[in-house]
Amino acid sequence: MANTTAPKAPTHEIFHVVGEKDKARWTKIGVGWEHSKGDGLNLVINYSPLVEGRTVVRKIKAQETEE
């Protein structure tokens, strides 16, 4: 029996952030999907930065998912 469920759109975006406040540079490096029970995330990271900065995971807003 074939799986007929279409893949869900990602629920989160992953960014590498260097700098602070207005001078921060945000680079999208991946996406994530919330577990069905809401107790975790599956992440796909397409880039692993080797420089300073931090990794930020943010929930995709409803408006962004509609586009």
PDB file of N, CA, C and O in Angstrom, chain B, residues numbered from 101:
ATOM      1  N   MET B 101       0.837  -1.165   0.000  1.00  0.00           N
ATOM      2  CA  MET B 101       0.000   0.000   0.000  1.00  0.00           C
ATOM      3  C   MET B 101       0.887   1.235   0.000  1.00  0.00           C
ATOM      4  O   MET B 101       1.795   1.349   0.824  1.00  0.00           O
ATOM      5  N   ALA B 102       0.633   2.157  -0.914  1.00  0.00           N
ATOM      6  CA  ALA B 102       1.438   3.367  -1.050  1.00  0.00           C
ATOM      7  C   ALA B 102       1.035   4.399  -0.007  1.00  0.00           C
ATOM      8  O   ALA B 102      -0.125   4.479   0.398  1.00  0.00           O
ATOM      9  N   ASN B 103       2.013   5.182   0.417  1.00  0.00           N
ATOM     10  CA  ASN B 103       1.750   6.265   1.360  1.00  0.00           C
ATOM     11  C   ASN B 103       1.154   7.427   0.581  1.00  0.00           C
ATOM     12  O   ASN B 103       1.812   7.980  -0.300  1.00  0.00           O
ATOM     13  N   THR B 104      -0.068   7.802   0.887  1.00  0.00           N
ATOM     14  CA  THR B 104      -0.750   8.857   0.129  1.00  0.00           C
ATOM     15  C   THR B 104      -0.705  10.210   0.811  1.00  0.00           C
ATOM     16  O   THR B 104      -1.274  11.172   0.295  1.00  0.00           O
ATOM     17  N   THR B 105      -0.042  10.312   1.957  1.00  0.00           N
ATOM     18  CA  THR B 105       0.022  11.600   2.627  1.00  0.00           C
ATOM     19  C   THR B 105       1.134  12.446   2.015  1.00  0.00           C
ATOM     20  O   THR B 105       2.265  11.990   1.848  1.00  0.00           O
ATOM     21  N   ALA B 106       0.786  13.680   1.686  1.00  0.00           N
ATOM     22  CA  ALA B 106       1.765  14.596   1.113  1.00  0.00           C
ATOM     23  C   ALA B 106       2.673  15.116   2.226  1.00  0.00           C
ATOM     24  O   ALA B 106       2.240  15.242   3.371  1.00  0.00           O
ATOM     25  N   PRO B 107       3.935  15.419   1.895  1.00  0.00           N
ATOM     26  CA  PRO B 107       4.824  15.956   2.920  1.00  0.00           C
ATOM     27  C   PRO B 107       4.279  17.290   3.442  1.00  0.00           C
ATOM     28  O   PRO B 107       3.751  18.103   2.682  1.00  0.00           O
ATOM     29  N   LYS B 108       4.417  17.491   4.733  1.00  0.00           N
ATOM     30  CA  LYS B 108       3.964  18.732   5.326  1.00  0.00           C
ATOM     31  C   LYS B 108       5.016  19.816   5.116  1.00  0.00           C
ATOM     32  O   LYS B 108       6.209  19.532   5.007  1.00  0.00           O
ATOM     33  N   ALA B 109       4.555  21.058   5.062  1.00  0.00           N
ATOM     34  CA  ALA B 109       5.476  22.190   4.967  1.00  0.00           C
ATOM     35  C   ALA B 109       6.234  22.317   6.285  1.00  0.00           C
ATOM     36  O   ALA B 109       5.694  21.973   7.336  1.00  0.00           O
ATOM     37  N   PRO B 110       7.472  22.803   6.250  1.00  0.00           N
ATOM     38  CA  PRO B 110       8.233  22.989   7.486  1.00  0.00           C
ATOM     39  C   PRO B 110       7.497  23.938   8.437  1.00  0.00           C
ATOM     40  O   PRO B 110       6.806  24.859   8.001  1.00  0.00           O
ATOM     41  N   THR B 111       7.653  23.702   9.724  1.00  0.00           N
ATOM     42  CA  THR B 111       7.035  24.556  10.736  1.00  0.00           C
ATOM     43  C   THR B 111       8.025  25.554  11.333  1.00  0.00           C
ATOM     44  O   THR B 111       7.620  26.523  11.975  1.00  0.00           O
ATOM     45  N   HIS B 112       9.336  25.318  11.121  1.00  0.00           N
ATOM     46  CA  HIS B 112      10.369  26.176  11.688  1.00  0.00           C
ATOM     47  C   HIS B 112      11.464  26.451  10.651  1.00  0.00           C
ATOM     48  O   HIS B 112      11.676  25.663   9.729  1.00  0.00           O
ATOM     49  N   GLU B 113      12.148  27.575  10.821  1.00  0.00           N
ATOM     50  CA  GLU B 113      13.312  27.914  10.009  1.00  0.00           C
ATOM     51  C   GLU B 113      14.521  27.981  10.938  1.00  0.00           C
ATOM     52  O   GLU B 113      14.397  28.322  12.114  1.00  0.00           O
ATOM     53  N   ILE B 114      15.684  27.654  10.397  1.00  0.00           N
ATOM     54  CA  ILE B 114      16.921  27.663  11.170  1.00  0.00           C
ATOM     55  C   ILE B 114      17.854  28.702  10.561  1.00  0.00           C
ATOM     56  O   ILE B 114      18.074  28.717   9.350  1.00  0.00           O
ATOM     57  N   PHE B 115      18.398  29.565  11.406  1.00  0.00           N
ATOM     58  CA  PHE B 115      19.271  30.648  10.964  1.00  0.00           C
ATOM     59  C   PHE B 115      20.593  30.613  11.701  1.00  0.00           C
ATOM     60  O   PHE B 115      20.661  30.197  12.857  1.00  0.00           O
ATOM     61  N   HIS B 116      21.658  31.059  11.016  1.00  0.00           N
ATOM     62  CA  HIS B 116      22.928  31.357  11.654  1.00  0.00           C
ATOM     63  C   HIS B 116      22.957  32.869  11.780  1.00  0.00           C
ATOM     64  O   HIS B 116      22.774  33.584  10.795  1.00  0.00           O
ATOM     65  N   VAL B 117      23.190  33.362  13.004  1.00  0.00           N
ATOM     66  CA  VAL B 117      23.141  34.800  13.263  1.00  0.00           C
ATOM     67  C   VAL B 117      24.489  35.273  13.786  1.00  0.00           C
ATOM     68  O   VAL B 117      25.022  34.723  14.750  1.00  0.00           O
ATOM     69  N   VAL B 118      25.039  36.312  13.132  1.00  0.00           N
ATOM     70  CA  VAL B 118      26.294  36.926  13.559  1.00  0.00           C
ATOM     71  C   VAL B 118      25.995  38.390  13.855  1.00  0.00           C
ATOM     72  O   VAL B 118      25.388  39.075  13.032  1.00  0.00           O
ATOM     73  N   GLY B 119      26.406  38.868  15.002  1.00  0.00           N
ATOM     74  CA  GLY B 119      26.187  40.261  15.382  1.00  0.00           C
ATOM     75  C   GLY B 119      24.986  40.383  16.302  1.00  0.00           C
ATOM     76  O   GLY B 119      24.335  39.397  16.646  1.00  0.00           O
ATOM     77  N   GLU B 120      24.714  41.613  16.687  1.00  0.00           N
ATOM     78  CA  GLU B 120      23.638  41.894  17.633  1.00  0.00           C
ATOM     79  C   GLU B 120      22.713  42.982  17.096  1.00  0.00           C
ATOM     80  O   GLU B 120      23.137  43.858  16.342  1.00  0.00           O
ATOM     81  N   LYS B 121      21.473  42.913  17.486  1.00  0.00           N
ATOM     82  CA  LYS B 121      20.421  43.904  17.228  1.00  0.00           C
ATOM     83  C   LYS B 121      20.384  44.324  15.763  1.00  0.00           C
ATOM     84  O   LYS B 121      20.290  43.464  14.888  1.00  0.00           O
ATOM     85  N   ASP B 122      20.454  45.625  15.471  1.00  0.00           N
ATOM     86  CA  ASP B 122      20.317  46.126  14.090  1.00  0.00           C
ATOM     87  C   ASP B 122      21.473  45.714  13.181  1.00  0.00           C
ATOM     88  O   ASP B 122      21.335  45.730  11.958  1.00  0.00           O
ATOM     89  N   LYS B 123      22.594  45.351  13.761  1.00  0.00           N
ATOM     90  CA  LYS B 123      23.757  44.971  12.953  1.00  0.00           C
ATOM     91  C   LYS B 123      23.869  43.457  12.763  1.00  0.00           C
ATOM     92  O   LYS B 123      24.847  42.975  12.192  1.00  0.00           O
ATOM     93  N   ALA B 124      22.888  42.719  13.233  1.00  0.00           N
ATOM     94  CA  ALA B 124      22.930  41.259  13.108  1.00  0.00           C
ATOM     95  C   ALA B 124      22.716  40.840  11.658  1.00  0.00           C
ATOM     96  O   ALA B 124      21.912  41.431  10.937  1.00  0.00           O
ATOM     97  N   ARG B 125      23.445  39.818  11.250  1.00  0.00           N
ATOM     98  CA  ARG B 125      23.294  39.257   9.902  1.00  0.00           C
ATOM     99  C   ARG B 125      22.693  37.866  10.058  1.00  0.00           C
ATOM    100  O   ARG B 125      23.298  36.985  10.668  1.00  0.00           O
ATOM    101  N   TRP B 126      21.485  37.671   9.496  1.00  0.00           N
ATOM    102  CA  TRP B 126      20.752  36.401   9.593  1.00  0.00           C
ATOM    103  C   TRP B 126      20.884  35.657   8.268  1.00  0.00           C
ATOM    104  O   TRP B 126      20.560  36.201   7.212  1.00  0.00           O
ATOM    105  N   THR B 127      21.357  34.422   8.324  1.00  0.00           N
ATOM    106  CA  THR B 127      21.468  33.579   7.137  1.00  0.00           C
ATOM    107  C   THR B 127      20.652  32.313   7.382  1.00  0.00           C
ATOM    108  O   THR B 127      20.904  31.586   8.343  1.00  0.00           O
ATOM    109  N   LYS B 128      19.680  32.051   6.518  1.00  0.00           N
ATOM    110  CA  LYS B 128      18.870  30.844   6.663  1.00  0.00           C
ATOM    111  C   LYS B 128      19.714  29.637   6.271  1.00  0.00           C
ATOM    112  O   LYS B 128      20.286  29.589   5.181  1.00  0.00           O
ATOM    113  N   ILE B 129      19.784  28.647   7.191  1.00  0.00           N
ATOM    114  CA  ILE B 129      20.624  27.479   6.934  1.00  0.00           C
ATOM    115  C   ILE B 129      19.847  26.169   6.957  1.00  0.00           C
ATOM    116  O   ILE B 129      20.432  25.108   6.740  1.00  0.00           O
ATOM    117  N   GLY B 130      18.533  26.219   7.218  1.00  0.00           N
ATOM    118  CA  GLY B 130      17.770  24.978   7.237  1.00  0.00           C
ATOM    119  C   GLY B 130      16.332  25.185   7.661  1.00  0.00           C
ATOM    120  O   GLY B 130      15.866  26.311   7.835  1.00  0.00           O
ATOM    121  N   VAL B 131      15.637  24.060   7.822  1.00  0.00           N
ATOM    122  CA  VAL B 131      14.228  24.074   8.216  1.00  0.00           C
ATOM    123  C   VAL B 131      13.973  22.944   9.204  1.00  0.00           C
ATOM    124  O   VAL B 131      14.795  22.042   9.367  1.00  0.00           O
ATOM    125  N   GLY B 132      12.809  23.011   9.864  1.00  0.00           N
ATOM    126  CA  GLY B 132      12.449  21.981  10.824  1.00  0.00           C
ATOM    127  C   GLY B 132      10.967  21.683  10.791  1.00  0.00           C
ATOM    128  O   GLY B 132      10.154  22.508  10.376  1.00  0.00           O
ATOM    129  N   TRP B 133      10.634  20.480  11.239  1.00  0.00           N
ATOM    130  CA  TRP B 133       9.235  20.035  11.318  1.00  0.00           C
ATOM    131  C   TRP B 133       8.952  19.637  12.752  1.00  0.00           C
ATOM    132  O   TRP B 133       9.703  18.868  13.352  1.00  0.00           O
ATOM    133  N   GLU B 134       7.866  20.162  13.303  1.00  0.00           N
ATOM    134  CA  GLU B 134       7.463  19.824  14.659  1.00  0.00           C
ATOM    135  C   GLU B 134       6.932  18.392  14.690  1.00  0.00           C
ATOM    136  O   GLU B 134       6.215  17.979  13.778  1.00  0.00           O
ATOM    137  N   HIS B 135       7.279  17.633  15.730  1.00  0.00           N
ATOM    138  CA  HIS B 135       6.741  16.284  15.902  1.00  0.00           C
ATOM    139  C   HIS B 135       5.240  16.367  16.095  1.00  0.00           C
ATOM    140  O   HIS B 135       4.733  17.366  16.606  1.00  0.00           O
ATOM    141  N   SER B 136       4.533  15.341  15.695  1.00  0.00           N
ATOM    142  CA  SER B 136       3.067  15.340  15.783  1.00  0.00           C
ATOM    143  C   SER B 136       2.573  15.539  17.211  1.00  0.00           C
ATOM    144  O   SER B 136       1.507  16.120  17.416  1.00  0.00           O
ATOM    145  N   LYS B 137       3.321  15.072  18.191  1.00  0.00           N
ATOM    146  CA  LYS B 137       2.928  15.258  19.592  1.00  0.00           C
ATOM    147  C   LYS B 137       3.437  16.578  20.166  1.00  0.00           C
ATOM    148  O   LYS B 137       3.137  16.914  21.311  1.00  0.00           O
ATOM    149  N   GLY B 138       4.208  17.327  19.373  1.00  0.00           N
ATOM    150  CA  GLY B 138       4.710  18.619  19.821  1.00  0.00           C
ATOM    151  C   GLY B 138       5.859  18.546  20.819  1.00  0.00           C
ATOM    152  O   GLY B 138       6.168  19.538  21.480  1.00  0.00           O
ATOM    153  N   ASP B 139       6.498  17.378  20.936  1.00  0.00           N
ATOM    154  CA  ASP B 139       7.556  17.223  21.923  1.00  0.00           C
ATOM    155  C   ASP B 139       8.968  17.311  21.354  1.00  0.00           C
ATOM    156  O   ASP B 139       9.934  17.003  22.052  1.00  0.00           O
ATOM    157  N   GLY B 140       9.099  17.723  20.113  1.00  0.00           N
ATOM    158  CA  GLY B 140      10.423  17.827  19.519  1.00  0.00           C
ATOM    159  C   GLY B 140      10.352  18.299  18.074  1.00  0.00           C
ATOM    160  O   GLY B 140       9.280  18.622  17.562  1.00  0.00           O
ATOM    161  N   LEU B 141      11.524  18.334  17.421  1.00  0.00           N
ATOM    162  CA  LEU B 141      11.634  18.779  16.031  1.00  0.00           C
ATOM    163  C   LEU B 141      12.546  17.846  15.252  1.00  0.00           C
ATOM    164  O   LEU B 141      13.499  17.296  15.804  1.00  0.00           O
ATOM    165  N   ASN B 142      12.256  17.671  13.982  1.00  0.00           N
ATOM    166  CA  ASN B 142      13.190  17.065  13.038  1.00  0.00           C
ATOM    167  C   ASN B 142      13.794  18.226  12.263  1.00  0.00           C
ATOM    168  O   ASN B 142      13.069  19.071  11.737  1.00  0.00           O
ATOM    169  N   LEU B 143      15.129  18.272  12.190  1.00  0.00           N
ATOM    170  CA  LEU B 143      15.817  19.390  11.548  1.00  0.00           C
ATOM    171  C   LEU B 143      16.573  18.928  10.312  1.00  0.00           C
ATOM    172  O   LEU B 143      17.162  17.848  10.295  1.00  0.00           O
ATOM    173  N   VAL B 144      16.547  19.767   9.274  1.00  0.00           N
ATOM    174  CA  VAL B 144      17.380  19.574   8.092  1.00  0.00           C
ATOM    175  C   VAL B 144      18.240  20.821   7.977  1.00  0.00           C
ATOM    176  O   VAL B 144      17.743  21.902   7.663  1.00  0.00           O
ATOM    177  N   ILE B 145      19.541  20.664   8.236  1.00  0.00           N
ATOM    178  CA  ILE B 145      20.462  21.795   8.201  1.00  0.00           C
ATOM    179  C   ILE B 145      21.341  21.630   6.966  1.00  0.00           C
ATOM    180  O   ILE B 145      22.071  20.648   6.830  1.00  0.00           O
ATOM    181  N   ASN B 146      21.256  22.617   6.065  1.00  0.00           N
ATOM    182  CA  ASN B 146      21.972  22.543   4.792  1.00  0.00           C
ATOM    183  C   ASN B 146      23.361  23.168   4.848  1.00  0.00           C
ATOM    184  O   ASN B 146      24.130  23.066   3.893  1.00  0.00           O
ATOM    185  N   TYR B 147      23.676  23.804   5.951  1.00  0.00           N
ATOM    186  CA  TYR B 147      24.945  24.507   6.070  1.00  0.00           C
ATOM    187  C   TYR B 147      25.355  24.516   7.528  1.00  0.00           C
ATOM    188  O   TYR B 147      24.526  24.798   8.393  1.00  0.00           O
ATOM    189  N   SER B 148      26.595  24.219   7.822  1.00  0.00           N
ATOM    190  CA  SER B 148      27.078  24.224   9.198  1.00  0.00           C
ATOM    191  C   SER B 148      28.189  25.263   9.315  1.00  0.00           C
ATOM    192  O   SER B 148      29.322  25.008   8.908  1.00  0.00           O
ATOM    193  N   PRO B 149      27.871  26.437   9.871  1.00  0.00           N
ATOM    194  CA  PRO B 149      28.863  27.511   9.947  1.00  0.00           C
ATOM    195  C   PRO B 149      30.022  27.150  10.875  1.00  0.00           C
ATOM    196  O   PRO B 149      29.833  26.499  11.903  1.00  0.00           O
ATOM    197  N   LEU B 150      31.209  27.581  10.498  1.00  0.00           N
ATOM    198  CA  LEU B 150      32.401  27.308  11.281  1.00  0.00           C
ATOM    199  C   LEU B 150      32.952  28.571  11.921  1.00  0.00           C
ATOM    200  O   LEU B 150      34.069  28.572  12.440  1.00  0.00           O
ATOM    201  N   VAL B 151      32.184  29.631  11.886  1.00  0.00           N
ATOM    202  CA  VAL B 151      32.637  30.914  12.432  1.00  0.00           C
ATOM    203  C   VAL B 151      31.790  31.281  13.642  1.00  0.00           C
ATOM    204  O   VAL B 151      30.863  30.565  14.019  1.00  0.00           O
ATOM    205  N   GLU B 152      32.127  32.390  14.225  1.00  0.00           N
ATOM    206  CA  GLU B 152      31.380  32.871  15.382  1.00  0.00           C
ATOM    207  C   GLU B 152      29.903  33.055  15.058  1.00  0.00           C
ATOM    208  O   GLU B 152      29.499  33.048  13.895  1.00  0.00           O
ATOM    209  N   GLY B 153      29.126  33.215  16.082  1.00  0.00           N
ATOM    210  CA  GLY B 153      27.700  33.427  15.887  1.00  0.00           C
ATOM    211  C   GLY B 153      26.899  32.413  16.663  1.00  0.00           C
ATOM    212  O   GLY B 153      27.433  31.663  17.479  1.00  0.00           O
ATOM    213  N   ARG B 154      25.604  32.402  16.395  1.00  0.00           N
ATOM    214  CA  ARG B 154      24.707  31.491  17.101  1.00  0.00           C
ATOM    215  C   ARG B 154      23.708  30.907  16.123  1.00  0.00           C
ATOM    216  O   ARG B 154      23.498  31.453  15.040  1.00  0.00           O
ATOM    217  N   THR B 155      23.096  29.803  16.502  1.00  0.00           N
ATOM    218  CA  THR B 155      22.064  29.170  15.699  1.00  0.00           C
ATOM    219  C   THR B 155      20.715  29.465  16.348  1.00  0.00           C
ATOM    220  O   THR B 155      20.541  29.277  17.552  1.00  0.00           O
ATOM    221  N   VAL B 156      19.754  29.932  15.532  1.00  0.00           N
ATOM    222  CA  VAL B 156      18.434  30.307  16.020  1.00  0.00           C
ATOM    223  C   VAL B 156      17.387  29.505  15.261  1.00  0.00           C
ATOM    224  O   VAL B 156      17.424  29.442  14.032  1.00  0.00           O
ATOM    225  N   VAL B 157      16.448  28.888  15.987  1.00  0.00           N
ATOM    226  CA  VAL B 157      15.316  28.189  15.379  1.00  0.00           C
ATOM    227  C   VAL B 157      14.078  29.010  15.689  1.00  0.00           C
ATOM    228  O   VAL B 157      13.780  29.284  16.851  1.00  0.00           O
ATOM    229  N   ARG B 158      13.338  29.413  14.615  1.00  0.00           N
ATOM    230  CA  ARG B 158      12.147  30.232  14.793  1.00  0.00           C
ATOM    231  C   ARG B 158      10.955  29.580  14.125  1.00  0.00           C
ATOM    232  O   ARG B 158      11.071  29.018  13.036  1.00  0.00           O
ATOM    233  N   LYS B 159       9.821  29.659  14.774  1.00  0.00           N
ATOM    234  CA  LYS B 159       8.577  29.135  14.204  1.00  0.00           C
ATOM    235  C   LYS B 159       8.207  29.994  13.003  1.00  0.00           C
ATOM    236  O   LYS B 159       8.295  31.220  13.073  1.00  0.00           O
ATOM    237  N   ILE B 160       7.797  29.373  11.910  1.00  0.00           N
ATOM    238  CA  ILE B 160       7.369  30.098  10.712  1.00  0.00           C
ATOM    239  C   ILE B 160       5.997  30.682  10.994  1.00  0.00           C
ATOM    240  O   ILE B 160       5.096  29.982  11.456  1.00  0.00           O
ATOM    241  N   LYS B 161       5.845  31.962  10.713  1.00  0.00           N
ATOM    242  CA  LYS B 161       4.560  32.618  10.930  1.00  0.00           C
ATOM    243  C   LYS B 161       3.557  32.171   9.887  1.00  0.00           C
ATOM    244  O   LYS B 161       3.950  31.789   8.785  1.00  0.00           O
ATOM    245  N   ALA B 162       2.266  32.207  10.206  1.00  0.00           N
ATOM    246  CA  ALA B 162       1.201  31.732   9.311  1.00  0.00           C
ATOM    247  C   ALA B 162       1.264  32.417   7.958  1.00  0.00           C
ATOM    248  O   ALA B 162       1.053  31.757   6.941  1.00  0.00           O
ATOM    249  N   GLN B 163       1.540  33.688   7.901  1.00  0.00           N
ATOM    250  CA  GLN B 163       1.604  34.427   6.638  1.00  0.00           C
ATOM    251  C   GLN B 163       2.704  33.888   5.737  1.00  0.00           C
ATOM    252  O   GLN B 163       2.510  33.782   4.526  1.00  0.00           O
ATOM    253  N   GLU B 164       3.859  33.544   6.307  1.00  0.00           N
ATOM    254  CA  GLU B 164       4.982  33.027   5.534  1.00  0.00           C
ATOM    255  C   GLU B 164       4.678  31.650   4.950  1.00  0.00           C
ATOM    256  O   GLU B 164       5.145  31.334   3.856  1.00  0.00           O
ATOM    257  N   THR B 165       3.900  30.820   5.660  1.00  0.00           N
ATOM    258  CA  THR B 165       3.607  29.478   5.166  1.00  0.00           C
ATOM    259  C   THR B 165       2.595  29.489   4.039  1.00  0.00           C
ATOM    260  O   THR B 165       2.538  28.537   3.260  1.00  0.00           O
ATOM    261  N   GLU B 166       1.784  30.551   3.927  1.00  0.00           N
ATOM    262  CA  GLU B 166       0.779  30.643   2.874  1.00  0.00           C
ATOM    263  C   GLU B 166       1.378  31.003   1.528  1.00  0.00           C
ATOM    264  O   GLU B 166       0.789  30.710   0.488  1.00  0.00           O
ATOM    265  N   GLU B 167       2.562  31.648   1.539  1.00  0.00           N
ATOM    266  CA  GLU B 167       3.182  32.104   0.286  1.00  0.00           C
ATOM    267  C   GLU B 167       3.795  30.977  -0.494  1.00  0.00           C
ATOM    268  O   GLU B 167       4.353  31.202  -1.568  1.00  0.00           O
TER     269      GLU B 167
END
